[in-house]
């Protein structure tokens, strides 16, 4: 499995929420489903992206690397999507 934009968005959402349970509530999914998705993403990435504790989660070095690279990509894709749609509307 390759990393996809939706995977990067999910990792960013988890980081911003600070815990898997808060992220699951914000995303409208169950915590077990989110945990399973994160495990699949971690397998695709080749390592753990977050250290988990009772206090919440913190990105590992690999997770921090992904977050730093993913945020600009997500922003760029959103801008591209907007630009393409605007151009399509103009005909």
Secondary structure as GFF3:
##gff-version 3
##sequence-region A 1 91
A	DSSP	alpha_helix	5	17	.	.	.	ID=ss1
A	DSSP	alpha_helix	20	27	.	.	.	ID=ss2
A	DSSP	alpha_helix	31	45	.	.	.	ID=ss3
A	DSSP	beta_strand	50	53	.	.	.	ID=ss4
A	DSSP	beta_strand	56	59	.	.	.	ID=ss5
A	DSSP	alpha_helix	61	90	.	.	.	ID=ss6
###
